Structure formats: C-alpha cells, structure tokens
C-alpha cells in the first residue's frame, strides 16, 4: 500500500521540500544573502553583477547541504574564496560562516512571519507508514529542524530526528555523503537495505544511493525528475500521495 519494495521496514524523510513547504523560503533567503554579497563585491571590483539563480544555483550548490557547506559550494562555483570564519560571526560578515549566519537569520524571520505549512500528501503518507508499522525518522541538514516540525504540527509523526545539530555533535558529514541517513537507520534499528529514503534535493538523492538504501524516492517539486533519476532515485513522484495511489 506504500509503493515501496517488499522488505522495507523504515522510512527516512528529508524535511524541506519533502515534508514541509519551506524550500522556497530557503531559496529566497539564499538569494537575498548571496545577491547582497555579490553586488557589493562586483561594485568594489568594477565587475558585472551576476545574481544567484534561485533554481539552478540552489539545486546544484546549496539544496540539501549543511548551511556552511552550501556557502562554500556556491562561492567555489564562482571562483570566490573567503575565510572560513567562526559560527559566532555576525550575520553577513564576509566569511563562510558569516554568510551562512545571514541566510539563517533571513530564514528564521520568514518562518516567524509566515509560519510553516506541511504538504498534505506527505502527512497522509507518513500516517499511512505509521499505521503499516514502519519506523519513521526525519533526516535534515537544517539546525532548525525541530522548530520547523513543531511549527508545522507534525513532530509527533516521527520517532527519531537526525538534524544539523545532531550532525555537528556527532561529526557526521553532510549530504551528499550518506552519513546522516545511515545515522537515521541506526537510530531506528534497521539496516540501510531495509530503509527507504525520501528526498527532493539532488545531494540528498546522491546520499541515499551512496548509502545503498533499499529504495530512494525522489520527490519532484521543481520539474527535475530526470536529474533526480540521474542522481540515483529509484522512484520519482510529484507528491508522496502518488505512492499511495500507485497500488
């Protein structure tokens, strides 16, 4: 009834873009952060300002990655090097951590002002998985995962949470490395081959494939079904409710 291969006993769900409608808020926060930095840098150097693309740049460099790694990945794509800085750097400071902190500041402001909405089809699916006896965990690179789940009113649907705070504490490599998903499987007491990964980010899908999970479900919210398959998705759906209707 869940559209998964036989033998899958657990589900590992990404947060933003899979469970909650927060991916657009993330993309907007990244764009405001990077555009301010790039505009000032271009003006200082007398160069042309090339803005952050909230679709291509977001998908390729920041979506699904830990915040500071996303900053580094995007800047590297532009040939820009900055000092790493420190997590205590003021938001917007011209360091990797300073830019990451500015992005987080903007995201939290958007969440406070607009709230968080969960995808109805995803909530239906997670409830169906619970009723079917499957174990359930959220695996997100976000350090704000707990707050987002609570704001969306869905924190009670999950048994475990592996987020950015856990990853930092346990020194887990971020997606596209499989470490956080593997930690989620361990927390639920299942082998990777008995767990399904649900991801909308290309880096997250790569992580699911690298971890040799029993099934990797790509959730296509942005018209990138082909790219999700190329990065390792076994199944691609527009919404998790499609899996319920496929059987």
C-alpha angles and dihedrals in degrees: 000000000000098000093240132125118270113268097039108132103169141040125214112197128195112220115217111061094003104057103008136036093238101109091090090052090051092049092048092049091050092049094050091047098047097039092055090050095044094046093053092044092050092049092050093050096039090240133136115273112237109189127220111267107228091206110035099028092040094051096043103040116019113017111109095000126114109269100252092042088053091054091050094046094052095044090049089054087058094045092248123143123196133172113267092236122186133288087247092060114126113259110272095020108148093254133095091255094042093056090044090052091051090053091051091049090054093046094051090049090053091049091050093048100040106022125218128284124198123218106257093216091052092050090051090050096048090049090050090051090051092050090050090055098250119149115242136205137166115228113190137154089218120110086204094060097115093049092049093049090049093047090052091047095234104105092108092063093071133069098198138023126204107184141152092285092053091045092053093046094048094035094238118171113243128241132317080048110078095227099108093047090048088052089052091053091049091050089055093045097241135121116248091247088061095052134079123216121213114199141158096186122085090224090052093050089050089052091052092051093045090053092053094232121181093251136001114205116197115206109208109208096147108042095265101122093132093050091049090055092046090053093052113280114151092196129022123198134169091224134006090241086070088070091057090052094046094075 
